[in-house]
Each structure stands twice: as structure tokens, then as C-alpha cells.
Amino acid sequence: DDDESPFTLGEQGFFILNEGLFGCGNASLSFFDEETGQIVDDVFFTVNGRPLGDQAQSMTIIGDNLYIVVQNSNKIELINSDNARSLTTIDESDGLMSPRYLLQVSESKAYISDWGPSGATGFIRVLDLNTNEITNSISVGFGPNRMVLSGDNVYLTHSGRFNDQTFEFIPDQTLMIINTNTDAVTSEIELGDNSNAAQVDNAGNVWVSGAGNR
């Protein structure tokens, strides 16, 4: 029976995403069962019979689905959050190049931050959550990173990039605001170097943290 899983995940618990070593392809997924106090390791490999990939960057649960962004494998693994069974893989053939984070922006749509082929150009990939197909790409700055939704706007941080030839770090000072109805950049705010995270407080203010010019 294809619906069977090697084990049943507990009703109360949480997933742990293990990034792995860059270039080693040893990313993995664990599950902590709060009722038993036990951790189940290598959940993805055990259920699906193949490695998760290289450099698991982030994961997002939407409904019953878990989207795992695996940056250096240029893909997103979509699994059932109840049994960790693979549902589909979104990868280079679908338009992903170097994905970082996924954010649901409406009932039927999500944004994926993507560093692009070399980091010299960044994109937001627009994902249809009904079909899991990339329907549009929005050009943004260097190293698009975490995003936060406030109303109809997404606030996108940028973490900079490395020069392909000299490996010199090139910072980015831009916080971009994207309208989720039009999928267009509506404005830019200049900040300090390399914003890398954002959060909305109870009053609706958007707080942004930055790494500085490292």
C-alpha cells in the first residue's frame, strides 16, 4: 500500500530541519514526539528511500503540507506532514535556482526567495499552491532572503552576495516592498548593510534586523 509509512508521527510534536554540511548532501529531517519525549531522525530518508539533499535552508508548513527548501540542491521537497511521504519536488526544471525561504501570501499563493544562478541577480518566485507550479518571477536585489507579510505587502530582506571572480562580498542595503495582488515591487527602503530577517509586531510595525557588512 503506497499510503503506508514506516512509522506514524505523533499527534503532538514538531519537526527539526538539519541543514547538514555544505556540499555533502547530508541534510535531514527529524521529528520530536512530545508525548514520548523521543526524537525520530532521518524521517525523510526512512519514508521515501532517498536523501533529502544538500543544505536544507528552511521549512514551512501550509495546511497538511510541509515545504522543505534545499538550497544547494536547487529544489523544494513537498511532503505530507502527517506521514512524511513525498508528494512532489519543485526544482530547476520548474525554475528554481538557489531557493532560500518560502512564505504563504494568500490562500492560493506563496513567494519563494531565490538567489538566482550566481547571486548576481535575485528573484521572488511566485508559487501556485493549488498546482505547486511557479507562475511568475519578480526581479529583486542581491541575496533575497527572509520575508514577512503585512496586509497586502511583503517586506523582503536582502543579504548581499559574493563576486563570482574575486569572492569579494558585495553588500545590499535594500528592503523591498512587494504588493501581493500585483506581484510587483512598489517601493524600496534603504537600510544598513545586509538585512536578513523581519517581523511584524502587534501594532503592525515591521522590525528588520541586519548582519552588517561582514
Beta strands, then each sheet from edge to edge (+ up, - down):
strand 1: 13-18
strand 2: 28-33
strand 3: 38-40
strand 4: 56-62
strand 5: 65-70
strand 6: 75-80
strand 7: 86-90
strand 8: 99-106
strand 9: 109-114
strand 10: 122-128
strand 11: 133-140
strand 12: 144-150
strand 13: 153-158
strand 14: 161-162
strand 15: 169-170
strand 16: 174-179
strand 17: 184-190
strand 18: 195-200
strand 19: 206-210
sheet 1: 1+ 2- 3+
sheet 2: 4+ 5- 6+ 7-
sheet 3: 8+ 9- 10+ 11-
sheet 4: 12+ 13- 16+ 17-
sheet 5: 14+ 15-
sheet 6: 18+ 19-
end
